[in-house]
Amino acid sequence: MKTARDLGLPADFLWGASTSSYQVEGAAAEDGRQPSIWDTFCRMKGRVDNGESGDVACDHYHRWPEDVALMRGMGLKAYRFSIAWPRLLPKGRGAVNQAGLDFYDRLIDGLLEAGIEPWACLYHWDLPQALDDIGGWPERDSAGWFADYAVLAARRYGDRVKHWATFNEFSVFTLFGYAWGWGAPSIADRALYLRTVHHVNLAHGGAVDVLHDLVPGAKVGGIHSWQPCRPESDTPEAGAAAALFNEHWNLVFPDPQILGHYPPLLAPAIEPYVQAGDMARICRPLEWFGVNHYAPVYARPAPDLASGSIFGILPEGTPTSGVGWPVEPGAFTETLLTLTERYRLPVYVTENGYGMKTGDDPGPDGEIDDRPRLDYLKAYIAAMGAAKNSGADVRGYFVWSLLDNFEWGGGYGSRFGIVHVDFASQKRTLKSSAKWYTALVKGEAVG
């Protein structure tokens, strides 16, 4: 039996949970919200499992008091959520939607009243469809659109929200949405992808300046998906593919944002889109580094794709999660140490968790024994403690996710929540993993 302190995680370590707007809020057409690119994508035939969407999701828009009460009961100290750009600015710019602004006022005030610190993310993939209609992220003007949106959010909530993230998983939404066509807005074009990368970096830098200028005491970071990239095989071709994939997935955003330059393999391809002064606009001071980590990835060459490399086959015998991702706690330790050494910023784990497609439902007694998720969290949190003890500057951990929710292309068939959601009734039930996490957060000894 060990406590968090026994794992090397200090008393002031920040424990929280994460969600995102489109995955939990629902109310997609209520109170003035207009469609995002994900609303549109979900209506494309065959793009999302079972034709599902985030129209209702967890109905967090109406049930947020219940969800805040759940977090308070679990002893969580922080909640990372995202603000829906099309809820604040239905057309992405111009007219402001007062009802949308009011919703996040209620949520933020409710969190603070419950003793939970709000961590707000400006962008978790839900670009207003109206902006995509005039070019979206491939347009250089998108950096200005995002800065204006950041001004609105900072002025409205900056008196109460001090921890801000600009974007969630820069590399994931750009690769999936613009290089491979697997996510919104379903583009697969190398030039548009490379332009998007650079413009999103510009948007990040502009938003960092806005937040620092308008929010007294702002602590600003970006959230990056960071997974060690390994070759599918021992061939030189696979090794080269892994090095290229590492730049696409891990480096092409944090390197320019923090180190001031693009990584070497991709820099020549992005250079045509870089104008004088751009790198200074991108590389702005940050207070923290957000990392979403689940598993290492294996890469193989894919010369016909915009990225030149793609996910490969896992080594035979690799332990996997219920959604087929590798389970390797040591890769988590490796990641946290790498980030500390490379970027020299305090690290917050803004997502880590375990997906299941089956075996995640209430038993006859109403209890939910999600043993695989519980075992995963035990192993990964211990691996985080090992990283901390070896010098990683990791300051907090947000489990993904508080709730079962809409999991993008997987619809509702993949569950990551530590709290079960019956989507028919919207009933919330704490799983075994949530009860264990509660005990850990509260400083109790856990198995």
Residue pairs with C-beta under 8 A, 6 or more apart in sequence:
1 445
1 446
1 447
2 445
2 446
3 440
3 443
3 444
3 445
3 446
4 13
4 15
4 385
4 440
4 441
4 443
5 11
5 443
6 445
7 381
7 382
7 384
7 385
7 388
8 385
8 386
8 388
8 389
9 381
9 384
9 385
9 388
11 443
13 395
13 396
13 397
14 77
14 78
14 117
14 348
14 395
14 396
14 397
15 75
15 76
15 77
15 78
15 396
15 397
15 437
15 440
15 441
16 76
16 77
16 78
16 79
16 80
16 116
16 117
16 119
16 396
16 397
16 398
16 399
17 71
17 74
17 76
17 79
17 80
17 398
17 399
17 400
17 401
17 402
17 418
18 79
18 80
18 81
18 350
18 351
18 398
18 399
18 400
18 401
18 402
19 60
19 79
19 80
19 81
19 82
19 401
19 402
19 403
19 405
20 81
20 82
20 121
20 124
20 125
20 168
20 405
21 81
21 82
21 83
21 84
21 87
21 124
21 126
22 36
22 38
22 54
22 57
22 84
22 124
22 125
22 126
22 406
23 54
23 57
23 58
23 124
23 401
23 405
23 406
23 407
23 408
24 57
24 58
24 60
24 403
24 405
24 406
25 54
25 57
25 58
25 59
25 60
25 61
25 84
25 87
26 54
26 55
26 56
26 57
26 58
26 59
26 60
26 61
26 62
27 33
27 56
27 59
27 61
27 62
28 35
28 39
28 53
28 54
28 55
28 56
29 55
30 61
31 87
31 97
31 99
31 100
31 103
32 87
32 90
32 97
32 98
32 99
32 100
33 84
33 86
33 87
33 90
33 97
33 100
34 86
34 90
34 91
34 128
34 129
34 130
35 86
35 128
35 129
36 84
36 85
36 86
36 126
36 127
36 128
36 129
36 184
37 125
37 126
37 127
37 128
37 129
37 132
37 136
37 177
37 184
37 185
38 54
38 125
38 126
38 184
38 408
39 53
39 54
39 55
39 129
40 129
40 132
40 184
40 185
41 47
41 48
41 183
41 184
41 185
41 186
42 48
42 51
42 52
42 53
42 54
42 55
43 53
44 186
45 51
47 186
47 409
48 408
48 409
48 410
48 411
49 409
49 410
49 411
49 413
50 411
50 412
50 413
51 411
52 406
52 411
52 412
53 406
54 406
56 423
57 405
57 406
58 67
58 403
58 404
58 405
58 406
58 421
58 423
58 426
59 426
60 67
60 403
61 103
63 426
64 106
64 107
64 110
65 110
66 428
67 402
67 403
67 428
68 79
68 107
68 110
68 111
68 114
68 116
69 114
70 402
70 419
70 428
70 430
71 79
71 111
71 114
71 116
71 402
72 114
72 115
72 116
73 438
74 430
74 434
74 437
74 438
74 441
75 438
75 441
75 442
76 116
76 441
77 115
77 116
77 117
77 441
78 116
78 117
78 118
78 119
78 163
78 396
78 398
79 111
79 116
79 117
79 118
79 119
79 402
80 119
80 120
80 121
80 165
80 350
80 398
81 107
81 118
81 119
81 120
81 121
82 120
82 121
82 122
82 123
82 124
82 126
82 168
83 104
83 120
83 121
83 122
83 153
84 100
84 126
85 92
85 122
85 123
85 126
85 127
85 128
85 149
86 92
86 126
86 128
86 129
86 130
87 97
87 100
87 103
88 96
88 97
88 100
88 101
88 104
88 149
88 152
88 153
89 95
89 96
89 97
89 128
89 149
89 152
90 97
90 100
90 128
90 130
91 128
91 130
91 131
92 127
92 128
92 130
92 131
92 145
92 149
93 131
93 145
93 148
93 149
96 152
101 156
104 120
104 156
104 157
105 156
105 157
107 118
108 118
108 120
108 157
108 160
108 161
109 160
111 117
111 118
112 118
112 160
117 162
117 163
118 157
118 160
118 161
118 163
119 161
119 163
119 164
119 165
119 350
119 398
120 153
120 157
120 161
120 163
120 164
120 165
121 164
121 165
121 166
121 167
121 168
121 223
122 146
122 149
122 150
122 153
122 164
122 165
122 166
122 167
122 207
123 146
123 166
123 167
123 168
124 167
124 168
125 168
125 169
125 173
125 177
125 183
125 184
127 136
127 137
127 184
127 185
131 142
131 145
132 185
135 141
135 142
136 142
136 185
136 196
137 174
137 178
137 195
137 196
137 199
137 200
137 203
138 178
138 187
138 192
138 195
138 196
138 199
139 199
140 195
140 199
140 202
142 199
142 200
142 203
143 199
143 202
143 203
143 205
143 206
144 206
145 203
146 203
146 206
146 207
147 203
147 206
147 207
147 209
147 210
150 166
150 206
150 207
150 210
150 211
151 210
151 214
154 164
154 210
154 211
154 214
154 215
154 218
155 214
158 211
158 214
158 215
158 216
158 218
161 215
162 215
162 217
162 218
162 219
163 219
163 221
163 288
164 211
164 215
164 218
164 219
164 220
164 221
165 220
165 221
165 222
165 223
165 290
165 350
166 203
166 204
166 207
166 208
166 211
166 220
166 221
166 222
167 173
167 200
167 203
167 204
167 222
167 223
168 223
168 292
168 350
169 223
169 224
169 225
169 292
170 200
170 201
170 204
170 222
170 223
170 224
170 225
170 253
171 224
171 225
171 248
171 249
171 250
171 252
171 253
172 225
173 183
174 193
174 196
174 197
174 200
175 193
175 248
175 249
175 307
176 182
176 183
177 183
177 184
177 185
177 186
177 187
177 196
178 185
178 187
178 188
178 189
178 192
178 193
178 196
178 306
179 188
179 189
179 190
179 193
179 248
179 305
179 306
179 307
180 188
180 305
180 306
180 307
180 310
181 187
181 188
182 409
183 408
183 409
187 193
188 305
188 306
189 306
190 306
193 306
193 307
194 266
194 269
194 270
194 273
195 273
197 252
197 253
197 270
198 270
198 273
198 274
198 278
199 273
200 253
201 253
201 256
201 257
201 282
202 278
202 281
202 282
204 222
204 253
204 257
204 282
204 284
205 257
205 281
205 282
205 283
205 284
206 281
208 220
208 284
208 285
208 286
209 284
211 218
211 220
212 218
212 220
212 284
212 285
218 287
219 287
219 288
220 286
220 287
220 288
221 286
221 287
221 288
221 289
221 290
221 345
221 348
222 253
222 254
222 257
222 286
222 289
222 290
223 290
223 291
223 292
223 350
223 351
224 250
224 253
224 254
224 289
224 290
224 291
224 292
225 249
225 250
225 291
225 292
225 293
226 249
226 250
226 291
226 292
226 293
226 335
226 338
226 339
227 249
227 250
227 293
227 294
227 295
227 296
227 297
227 331
227 335
228 296
228 297
228 331
228 334
228 335
228 338
229 242
229 243
229 245
229 246
229 249
229 250
229 296
229 297
229 298
229 299
230 242
230 296
230 297
230 298
230 299
231 238
231 239
231 241
231 242
231 298
231 299
231 300
231 312
232 238
232 241
232 242
232 298
232 299
232 300
232 312
232 313
233 300
233 312
237 301
238 299
238 300
238 301
238 312
240 301
241 299
241 300
241 301
241 302
241 308
241 309
241 310
241 312
242 298
242 299
242 309
243 265
244 265
244 266
244 299
244 307
244 308
244 309
245 297
245 299
245 307
245 309
245 310
246 299
247 263
247 264
247 265
247 266
248 266
248 307
248 309
249 297
251 263
251 266
252 262
252 263
252 266
252 270
254 289
254 343
255 261
255 262
255 263
256 262
256 279
256 282
256 283
257 282
257 283
257 284
257 286
258 283
258 286
258 289
258 343
258 345
259 283
259 343
260 279
260 282
260 283
261 267
261 279
262 270
262 271
286 345
287 345
287 346
288 345
288 346
288 347
288 348
288 395
289 339
289 343
289 345
289 346
289 347
289 348
290 347
290 348
290 349
290 350
291 335
291 336
291 339
291 347
291 348
291 349
291 350
292 349
292 350
292 351
292 352
292 400
293 331
293 332
293 335
293 336
293 349
293 351
293 352
294 321
294 325
294 351
294 352
294 353
295 321
295 325
295 326
295 327
295 328
295 331
296 326
296 328
296 331
297 311
298 311
298 312
298 313
298 314
298 315
299 309
299 310
299 311
299 312
300 309
300 310
300 311
300 312
300 313
301 308
301 309
302 308
302 309
302 310
314 320
314 326
318 326
318 328
319 326
319 327
319 328
320 326
320 327
321 327
321 354
321 355
321 356
321 372
321 376
322 354
322 355
322 356
322 357
322 358
322 359
322 360
322 372
322 414
323 355
323 356
323 357
323 410
323 414
325 355
327 376
327 379
329 379
329 380
329 382
329 383
330 383
332 352
332 380
332 383
332 384
332 387
333 383
333 384
333 386
333 387
333 390
333 392
336 347
336 349
336 384
336 387
336 388
336 392
336 394
337 387
337 390
337 391
337 392
339 345
339 347
339 392
340 347
340 391
340 392
340 393
340 394
345 393
346 393
346 394
346 395
347 392
347 393
347 394
347 395
348 394
348 395
348 396
348 397
348 398
349 384
349 394
349 396
349 397
349 398
350 398
351 398
351 399
351 400
351 401
352 380
352 397
352 398
352 399
352 400
353 373
353 376
353 377
353 399
353 400
353 401
353 416
353 418
354 372
354 373
354 376
354 377
354 416
354 433
355 407
355 414
355 415
355 416
356 370
356 372
356 373
356 414
356 415
356 416
357 413
357 414
357 415
359 370
359 372
360 368
360 370
360 373
360 404
360 415
360 420
360 431
361 368
361 420
362 368
362 420
362 429
363 369
366 429
367 432
368 420
368 429
368 430
368 431
368 432
369 431
369 432
370 418
370 431
370 432
370 433
371 432
373 418
373 431
373 433
374 432
374 433
374 436
377 399
377 433
377 436
377 437
378 436
378 446
378 447
381 397
381 440
384 392
384 394
384 397
387 394
388 394
399 418
399 437
400 416
401 416
401 417
401 418
402 417
402 418
402 419
403 417
403 419
403 421
403 428
404 412
404 415
404 416
404 417
404 419
404 420
404 421
404 423
405 416
405 417
405 421
406 412
407 413
407 414
407 415
407 416
412 423
417 431
418 430
418 431
418 433
418 434
418 437
419 428
419 429
419 430
419 431
419 434
420 428
420 429
420 430
420 431
421 427
421 428
422 429
430 438
436 446
439 445
439 446
440 446
